Amino acid sequence: MEALVQWFSHNLSQYISPEGAVFFISMIPLLELRGGLLAASLLKIPAVTAIPLCIAGNIIPIPFILLFIRKIFKVMKKTKIFQKLEDRAMGKSDQVKKYEFWGLTLFVGIPLPGTGAWTGSLIASLLEIDIKKSSLAILTGIIMATVIMYVVSYGVVGNLVH
C-alpha cells in the first residue's frame, strides 16, 4: 500500500495542492483514510490539517454507497465483476452479521487490508443494516482508524522519514 500511496502522492501533488491530493487519496477505495494520512505524513502536512481532510474525504462516498449500491448491484448482477465484488464483501461479513453495530465499527476501524469504510458500507448495505445505525458505526470506525493511523503515520513512519 505504501508504494501506491507514494505514487498517488507524487503524481497528484504535481497537479493539485498536497492537501487536495490527501483529500482525494482518502476517497479512493483500498487507500481511504489510511492512505490519506500516510500520504499526508510523507508530504509533511501537519496532522491538524491532514486529519479533517482525510476524514472528510473518507466520509464523502459513504452515503452514496449505503443508498445506491444495492440498486447498482441489481442492475449489474449479470456481470462477473460485480458478482465477485459482492462475494468478496460478503465473505468478510461474518463478524459484522454477528455483532452488527460493533462488528461494523471494528471492521471499519481496524486498518487491515480489505477493511475500511468502503467495504464496510458495502457490507452494511448488502446485509440491509439500518442506514442510521450503519452510518454511525462507520463514522465511529473512521474515527478509530484515524487514531490508529495517526499513531502509525505520524509516530512510526513520521519518525522514520524525519
Secondary structure, DSSP 8 states (H G I E B T S, - for coil): -HHHHHHHHHHHTTTS-HHHHHHHHHHSTTTHHHHHHHHHHHTT--HHHHHHHHHHHHHTHHHHHHHHHHHHHHHHTTSHHHHHHHHHHHHT-HHHHHHHHHHHHHHHHS--TT-SHHHHHHHHHHTT--HHHHHHHHHHHHHHHHHHHHIIIIIIIHHHH-
